[in-house]
Amino acid sequence: MAADVLSGVLFGQTLTQSLEAANLDRQSPSTQGAVHDIAYGVLRYRGELEAVLGQLLQKPLDDMGTHALLLAALYQLTHTRAAPYAVVNNAVEAAPRKFRNLVNAVLRNFQRKQQALLSSAAQTVEGRTNHPAWWVEKLQLAYPGDWERILAASQLHPPMTLRVNRRKASVEQIMADLASAGIDSRQTGPWAITLDKPVPVGKIPGFAEGKVSVQDAGAQWAASLLDLKSGQRVLDACAAPGGKTGHILEAADVEVTALDVDESRLGRVQQNLDRLGLSAQLKTGDAAHPSSWWNGQPFDRILADVPCSASGVERRNPDIKWLRRPEDIRKFARQQSVILDALWPLLAPGGKLLYITCSVFPEENVQQIQAFLSHHADATRLAMPIELGDGQLLPDETRDGFFYALLQRA
C-alpha cells in the first residue's frame, strides 16, 4: 500500500493527494501509521535510495509501481528496524508476478553489498544530501556558510509545537495540564510550547476546547509583528487553513477579513475559528484581484502570507523537494509580486503590511521586497526584532523556515 502511495508521487501527485487517493481511513490505525512512516521516510531519503537502486538495476524499470516498491523496501532495510527477511518476502509477494524474481534479486544483492552501495551513493550530491542537485546549488549560493545546516535540519522530523490561546489559558496552565497527561514539553516562545514527542491532537489537553492550536514556533511571529491595536480592520490574505487568522483574533480585539481563493479551504478556517470560539468575516476571492471582492474600505493591517515554494517547511512535506522545478521558483516570485502590488492600495496611510513566506529562497524573500520597495516610494521596511535578524528564519530543530518583512505605508 505504501508503494501505491509513493507511485502516485512519482507520477507527479502531491503526497497529500496520493494519501487521500489511497483511502487509508478504511485501514487499521497500525496500517495507516505504517504507510505514512514508509511514504514519508522514502521521500525524506529518496536521493540516497534512488542512487542505490540505480546501481542495482541494469536498466531503469518501466513499471513505476515496482520501482516504488523497491524504494519502500530499500528504505525499510536501511533506515528501520524491520526484520530484513520479512521486508524482502513482503516485497516479493507484493510485486507483480513478472517482476518477483527481479525484486528478490535486487533486494538480496543489496543485503550483500549494502555498505559499498551506500558509500557509492554518498558520492553524488543527491545521494549525499537527499535533495535535488539544483536545490542544493541554490542554497549554496544563497547561504555559503549555512547551506549544510539547512539541509541537515530539513532531514529532521518536524517538531510539534502548540500555540496557547491567551484568551483561554496561560502557558503555565497548559504545561501543567500536559505534564499531568504524561506529555513532556518545553516553552519555545511567548505563547509556544513544543512537545518532546508528537502526539495525536485528540490526546492534547485543551485542544478540543480551543485552549491550544498546533502551530510551528516560527509561524507564531506573525501576530506580534503586525503590532495590532483594538478596533483595527485587518485583512488576512491567503488565509486558509486559518492558523494565523486565529492567532490574530487571540492577540487583539480587531475586525478580521479572512480571504482565500478556494472556497472549500475557507471551511477549514471556519472550523478552526469555531473551535477557538472566535469569529471573522470569511470571503472567497483572489488576493491578486481585489476589485472582485474589496468594498473600498482600507485596512489598518494586512497579513500577506503568500503562495511560495514551501522550501522552508519541506521536512513536513518531503515530496516538495522532488516535485518542485527551478522554474517554479520564478513562477512563485511573479505571483508574489502581483499580490503585493495588488494589496498595497488596500492599506490605509500609516498602515502596516506583513509579508510572509515559508521559503528560504531569496527570490521569494529579500529580493522580492527589494524589488517592491524600488517601485513604491510610499513604502518603508521596518526593522525586525533582534531575534529575527533580517527577517529570514532558517529551519532548525525547533522551528521551520520562514521569511518576514514588515512594510509601512507613508
C-alpha positions in Angstrom: 0.0 0.0 0.0 2.9 2.4 0.8 4.2 1.6 -2.7 0.9 2.7 -4.2 1.1 6.0 -2.4 4.7 6.5 -3.5 3.9 5.6 -7.0 1.4 8.5 -7.1 4.1 10.9 -6.0 6.5 9.6 -8.7 3.7 10.3 -11.2 3.5 13.9 -10.0 0.8 13.9 -7.3 1.5 15.6 -4.0 1.9 13.2 -1.1 -1.4 14.6 0.4 -3.3 13.8 -2.8 -1.8 10.3 -3.1 -2.6 9.5 0.6 -6.1 10.7 0.1 -6.5 8.5 -3.0 -5.3 5.5 -1.0 -8.5 5.7 1.2 -6.4 4.8 4.3 -9.3 5.5 6.6 -10.6 2.1 5.7 -7.4 0.5 7.1 -6.5 -0.2 10.8 -4.6 2.5 12.7 -1.4 0.4 12.6 -1.6 0.0 8.8 -2.2 3.7 8.4 0.8 4.5 10.6 3.0 2.1 8.7 2.0 3.5 5.3 2.7 7.1 6.5 6.0 6.2 8.0 7.3 4.4 4.9 6.0 7.0 2.4 7.4 9.9 4.4 10.6 8.0 5.0 11.2 7.1 1.4 10.7 10.7 0.3 13.0 12.0 3.0 15.8 9.7 1.8 14.8 9.4 -1.8 18.1 10.8 -3.1 20.1 8.1 -1.4 17.6 5.3 -2.2 17.5 6.2 -5.9 21.3 6.3 -6.1 21.4 2.8 -4.6 18.7 1.4 -6.8 20.4 2.8 -9.9 23.4 0.7 -9.1 21.3 -2.4 -8.6 19.4 -2.2 -11.8 20.9 -2.9 -15.2 18.4 -0.5 -16.8 15.6 1.7 -15.4 12.3 -0.1 -14.6 9.4 0.7 -16.9 6.9 -0.2 -14.1 6.6 2.7 -11.7 4.7 0.6 -9.1 7.6 -1.9 -8.9 10.1 1.0 -8.8 8.2 2.5 -5.8 8.0 -0.9 -4.1 11.8 -1.3 -4.3 12.3 2.1 -2.9 10.0 1.3 0.0 11.8 -2.0 0.7 15.3 -0.4 0.5 14.1 2.3 2.9 13.0 -0.3 5.4 16.2 -2.3 5.1 18.3 0.9 5.5 16.5 3.2 7.9 14.2 1.0 10.1 14.5 -2.0 12.4 12.1 -4.1 10.3 13.3 -7.7 10.0 15.2 -8.0 6.7 13.8 -11.4 5.8 10.2 -10.0 6.3 10.9 -6.9 4.2 12.2 -9.0 1.3 9.5 -11.6 1.5 6.7 -9.0 1.7 8.2 -7.0 -1.2 8.4 -10.1 -3.4 4.8 -11.1 -2.6 3.6 -7.6 -3.3 5.4 -7.4 -6.7 3.6 -8.2 -10.0 4.3 -11.8 -10.9 6.6 -10.9 -13.8 8.8 -8.8 -11.5 9.1 -11.0 -8.5 12.4 -12.6 -9.4 13.8 -9.2 -10.1 12.6 -7.8 -6.8 14.1 -10.7 -4.9 17.4 -10.5 -6.7 17.7 -6.7 -6.2 17.0 -6.8 -2.5 19.2 -9.8 -1.8 22.0 -8.2 -3.8 21.6 -5.0 -1.7 21.9 -7.0 1.5 25.2 -8.5 0.3 26.7 -5.2 -0.8 24.9 -2.7 1.4 27.8 -0.7 2.7 29.6 -0.4 -0.6 26.4 0.7 -2.3 25.6 3.3 0.3 29.2 4.6 0.2 29.0 4.9 -3.6 25.6 6.7 -3.3 27.1 9.2 -1.0 29.5 10.3 -3.7 26.6 12.0 -5.6 25.0 15.3 -4.5 21.5 13.9 -4.4 22.6 10.7 -2.7 24.5 12.6 0.0 22.0 15.3 0.7 18.7 13.7 -0.3 17.8 16.9 -2.2 17.8 17.6 -5.9 21.1 19.0 -7.1 19.6 22.3 -8.3 18.1 22.8 -4.9 21.4 22.3 -3.2 23.1 24.6 -5.6 20.6 27.4 -4.9 21.2 27.0 -1.1 25.0 27.0 -1.6 24.8 30.3 -3.5 22.4 31.9 -1.0 23.8 30.6 2.2 27.5 29.7 1.7 28.0 29.3 5.4 24.7 27.7 6.3 23.6 25.5 3.5 24.7 22.3 5.1 22.9 23.2 8.3 19.8 24.0 6.4 19.8 20.7 4.6 20.5 18.8 7.8 17.6 20.5 9.6 15.4 19.7 6.6 16.0 16.0 7.2 14.9 16.1 10.8 11.4 15.0 11.9 9.5 18.2 12.4 8.7 19.3 16.0 5.1 19.5 17.2 4.5 22.9 18.7 1.4 24.3 20.3 0.2 27.9 20.4 -1.6 28.8 23.6 -4.8 30.8 23.2 -4.2 33.6 25.6 -7.9 34.3 25.9 -8.5 30.9 27.4 -5.3 29.8 29.2 -1.7 30.6 30.2 1.4 28.8 29.1 2.0 27.7 32.7 -1.5 26.2 32.9 -1.2 24.3 29.6 2.3 22.9 30.5 0.9 21.7 33.8 -2.0 20.0 32.0 0.4 18.4 29.6 2.6 17.1 32.4 -0.5 15.6 34.1 -1.3 13.8 30.9 2.3 12.4 30.8 3.3 14.6 27.8 6.8 16.2 28.2 7.1 19.7 26.8 9.1 22.9 26.9 8.3 26.6 26.3 9.8 27.8 23.0 8.2 31.2 22.6 6.0 33.7 24.4 2.9 31.5 23.7 4.6 28.5 22.2 5.1 25.1 23.7 7.0 22.3 21.9 6.3 18.7 22.8 9.2 16.4 23.2 7.4 13.8 21.1 4.4 14.4 18.8 1.0 13.1 19.9 -2.4 12.9 18.2 -4.3 16.2 18.8 -7.1 14.3 20.4 -4.7 13.5 23.3 -3.7 17.1 23.9 -5.4 18.6 26.9 -7.4 21.7 26.0 -7.2 21.2 22.2 -10.9 20.4 21.7 -11.8 23.4 23.9 -9.8 25.8 21.9 -7.1 26.4 24.6 -4.3 25.5 22.2 -3.7 25.1 18.5 -0.9 23.3 16.6 1.4 25.9 15.0 5.1 26.0 14.3 7.1 28.3 16.6 8.4 30.2 13.5 4.9 30.8 12.3 3.9 32.3 15.6 5.8 35.6 15.0 3.1 36.9 12.6 0.5 38.2 15.1 3.1 40.0 17.2 4.8 41.6 14.2 1.6 43.1 13.0 1.5 45.4 16.0 -2.2 45.0 16.5 -4.5 47.6 18.2 -8.1 47.2 19.3 -10.6 48.2 16.7 -8.3 47.9 13.7 -9.5 46.4 10.4 -7.2 43.5 9.4 -7.0 41.6 6.2 -5.6 38.1 6.3 -5.0 37.4 2.7 -4.5 33.8 1.6 -5.9 32.8 5.0 -6.5 29.1 4.8 -6.2 26.9 6.8 -6.6 29.7 9.4 -3.8 29.3 11.9 -2.7 32.9 11.6 -6.3 34.1 11.5 -7.0 32.6 14.8 -3.8 33.9 16.3 -4.6 37.5 15.2 -8.0 37.3 16.9 -6.5 35.8 20.1 -4.0 38.6 20.2 -6.3 41.6 19.9 -9.9 42.8 19.6 -9.8 43.5 15.8 -12.1 43.1 12.9 -10.7 40.4 10.6 -11.5 39.6 7.0 -10.1 36.2 6.2 -9.7 35.9 2.4 -8.9 32.8 0.3 -9.2 32.0 -3.3 -10.5 28.5 -2.5 -14.0 28.4 -1.0 -13.6 24.9 0.2 -10.5 25.8 2.1 -12.3 28.5 3.9 -14.3 25.7 5.6 -11.2 24.8 7.5 -10.8 28.4 8.6 -14.3 28.4 10.0 -13.7 25.1 11.8 -10.6 26.4 13.4 -12.4 29.6 14.5 -15.3 27.7 15.8 -13.0 25.5 18.0 -11.3 28.7 19.3 -14.6 30.5 19.9 -13.7 33.3 17.6 -15.2 34.9 14.6 -14.1 36.6 11.4 -15.6 37.6 8.1 -14.8 34.9 5.6 -14.6 35.9 2.0 -13.8 34.0 -1.2 -11.6 36.0 -3.5 -8.2 36.3 -5.2 -5.7 38.5 -3.3 -4.2 39.4 -6.7 -7.6 40.8 -7.9 -9.2 42.9 -5.1 -11.7 44.6 -7.4 -13.8 41.4 -7.3 -14.2 41.4 -3.5 -12.9 44.6 -1.8 -15.6 47.2 -0.7 -13.2 50.1 -0.8 -12.6 50.4 2.9 -8.9 50.5 3.7 -7.3 48.1 6.1 -5.1 49.1 9.0 -3.1 45.9 8.9 -2.7 43.3 6.1 -1.2 39.9 6.5 0.1 38.6 3.2 1.1 35.0 3.7 1.7 34.5 0.0 1.9 31.3 -2.0 5.5 30.1 -2.2 7.8 27.1 -2.8 7.4 26.0 0.8 11.1 25.3 0.8 11.3 26.2 4.5 8.8 23.6 5.5 9.9 20.7 3.3 10.5 18.4 6.2 6.8 18.4 6.9 6.2 17.8 3.2 9.2 15.8 1.9 7.5 15.4 -1.6 8.0 19.1 -2.2 11.7 19.0 -3.0 11.1 16.3 -5.6 8.1 17.8 -7.2 9.4 21.4 -7.5 11.4 22.5 -10.5 13.7 25.6 -10.8 11.2 27.4 -13.0 8.6 27.0 -10.2 10.6 29.4 -8.0 10.4 32.1 -10.8 6.6 31.5 -11.2 6.1 31.9 -7.4 8.1 35.1 -7.4 6.0 36.6 -10.2 2.8 35.6 -8.4 4.0 37.1 -5.1 4.9 40.4 -6.9 1.4 40.6 -8.4 -0.2 40.0 -5.0 2.0 42.6 -3.2 1.2 45.2 -5.8 -2.5 44.4 -5.7 -2.8 44.5 -1.9 -0.7 47.7 -1.3 -3.5 50.2 -2.3 -5.8 48.5 0.2 -3.7 49.6 3.1 -4.6 52.8 5.0 -2.0 55.5 5.2 0.3 54.7 8.1 -0.9 51.1 8.0 1.4 48.0 8.0 1.6 45.0 5.7 3.4 41.9 6.9 4.8 39.9 4.0 5.4 36.2 4.8 6.6 33.1 3.0 7.6 29.7 4.3 10.6 29.7 1.9 14.3 30.0 2.2 15.0 31.1 -1.4 16.0 34.8 -1.7 14.0 35.3 -5.0 10.8 34.9 -3.0 12.0 36.8 0.0 14.6 39.6 0.3 14.8 40.1 -3.4 11.1 40.3 -3.7 10.9 43.0 -1.0 13.8 44.9 -2.5 12.1 45.0 -5.9 8.8 46.1 -4.3 10.5 49.0 -2.4 12.2 50.1 -5.6 8.9 51.0 -7.2 6.8 52.0 -4.2 8.1 55.3 -2.9 5.4 55.3 -0.2 6.7 52.1 1.4 9.2 51.7 4.2 10.5 48.4 5.5 10.5 48.4 9.3 13.1 46.8 11.5 12.6 43.3 12.9 13.0 42.3 16.5 16.6 41.3 17.1 15.7 37.6 17.3 14.5 37.7 13.6 17.6 39.5 12.3 16.9 40.4 8.6 13.6 38.5 8.7 14.9 35.2 7.3 14.3 32.4 9.8 16.2 29.3 8.7 14.9 25.9 9.8 16.5 24.2 12.8 15.5 21.6 15.4 12.9 24.0 17.0 11.2 25.6 14.0 10.6 25.6 10.3 12.0 28.2 7.8 10.1 31.5 7.3 10.7 35.0 5.9 9.1 38.1 7.4 9.1 41.7 6.1 7.0 44.4 7.7 6.2 47.3 5.4 4.6 50.6 6.4 2.7 52.9 4.1 3.5 56.6 4.3 
